[in-house]
Amino acid sequence: MPSQGHLPAGADGELEFAATLLQLLDYDPNDEQNELIAGFARFCVSCTGNSLLLLNGYAGTGKTSITGALVKTLSHFGMKAMLLAPTGRAAKVFSEYAGHPAYTIHRKIYRQHSYSPEDYGGFNIAENKHTDTIFIVDEASMIANATSVADGAIFGTGRLLDDLIHYVYSGTGCRLIMLGDSAQLPPVGLDESPALNPQVLESYGLQVMPFTLHHVARQRESSGILENATMLRKAIESYGNTRDLEPPVLHLQGYDDIRAISSEYLTDMLDSSYSRLGTRGTTLITRSNKRAALFNLGIRNSILYYEEELVAGDLLMVAKNNYLWSENYEGLEFIANGEMARVVRVRGAEEHLHGLRFATLDLELPDQEIELEAKAVIDALHSETAALSRQQSEMLYTGAMAQLSGDKRTRYRALKKDPYYNALQVKYGYAITCHKAQGGQWDEVYIDMGGIPEEAFTDIQFYRWLYTAITRARTRVFLINSPLQFC
């Protein structure tokens, strides 16, 4: 292997970089992958200024393994890399396969307003103090660029893609590699992912080097998960030529990693998965918050035999961004919507206030490797909406404000410190929607296909939903009550 140290500029340096990356792969790459490796070498060794490499890598095409080898190659030559992802769960997965620390985009590029310690309602774009650093962002399909105010706090301009580009390229000699899969679900409310669109990225004045990995790596060809993911992806790719999609026919025969089951076997099979893999290695993906709430109750009652609403060991999912309970933990700017948490301990008796019920919990955030104490609102556990209902939220706000004194500004500042108003809104995390699952991976994934209207099967977004759900699994997929045809 070439020795560590400064690479020569130009073609010689690119060849040395590519040779090292090839040696760090554990298989012989195909022609498409060789082209990407040459592109990585050119980008990392010779490109300067406003250049950006965009990699759209479909499931099973080698994006993960080649990116892992890229990170190791950068480290080998003493080149600086910063790994980012849109969520804590995606950052955890990225860190595991790249063998290098990864952080959430928000944690890296934003800082709370420094001019008002009492006001944590806003975050500025941080100063990029890195030099000559290659920022590598995974799961870029999840990056939105619509102006929004999230839960009362605005991040930078409110446009995440704008802010990410601004942050990276404001640093001396810094450049960006975007990794994603355009067949996955785009951000909520969008038809496509702006961060994976070369034209959108070029509009920032960047020179974009686009690469796409289409071909499934040879050693993965026997996977039924990838066979079906590839079939769905090809249909999605053809969507530009036709809007008349047929309901997908799933390929199950001859594969042991994907199968259809009826709901009567679900309890026993989930019980088996939990026994072998635990709740961290297993998840159930469904189409709506309402169905997720029903599945969560059934799992807790019929499989885990939890009789109380919250017990030590319960798996929870944060349903709304929270800015209070992270204050005393360095590097944790806020607790994000979609973050997974495990109950370590339920402290004291249930509390009643403002027409709602609360509990104080010790929680472990496995994706952040942090344990903290927080108050949580119990009623959100059973909500059929994304978090507390609008009526419950208004009741909480009105009740909390009524207990505060002073002028409106003083009360508003005090409200941001109120532990009940700022209680974590959490839901059970055993069954989740596909958008919440995005960026995560589990050993075994159960996909609920009941209750889907027949007309949805010809819609491109259903194809994306099913593709995203199937590709969350590392080893096995179970399709529950699927009305689709099989072959």
KAVENKA-V451803 format. One record per run of one state. SS is the DSSP state (hx for helix, st for strand, lp for the rest). FROM is the first residue (numbers start at 1). TO is the last residue. If there is no record, write none. Layout:
{{SS,FROM,TO} {SS,FROM,TO}}
This chain:
{{lp,1,9} {hx,10,24} {lp,25,30} {hx,31,45} {lp,46,50} {st,51,57} {lp,58,62} {hx,63,76} {lp,77,79} {st,80,85} {lp,86,87} {hx,88,98} {lp,99,101} {st,102,104} {hx,105,109} {st,110,112} {lp,113,121} {st,122,125} {lp,126,130} {st,131,131} {lp,132,132} {st,133,138} {lp,139,139} {hx,140,142} {lp,143,149} {st,150,150} {lp,151,152} {st,153,155} {lp,156,159} {hx,160,169} {lp,170,171} {st,172,172} {lp,173,174} {st,175,180} {lp,181,193} {hx,194,196} {lp,197,197} {hx,198,202} {lp,203,206} {st,207,213} {lp,214,217} {hx,218,220} {lp,221,223} {hx,224,240} {lp,241,248} {st,249,250} {lp,251,257} {st,258,261} {lp,262,262} {hx,263,277} {lp,278,281} {st,282,286} {lp,287,288} {hx,289,302} {lp,303,314} {st,315,318} {lp,319,321} {st,322,322} {lp,323,334} {st,335,335} {lp,336,339} {st,340,353} {lp,354,355} {st,356,365} {lp,366,369} {st,370,377} {hx,378,382} {lp,383,389} {hx,390,402} {lp,403,407} {hx,408,415} {lp,416,423} {st,424,428} {lp,429,430} {st,431,433} {hx,434,437} {lp,438,441} {st,442,448} {lp,449,453} {hx,454,458} {lp,459,459} {hx,460,470} {lp,471,472} {st,473,480} {lp,481,484} {st,485,486} {lp,487,487}}
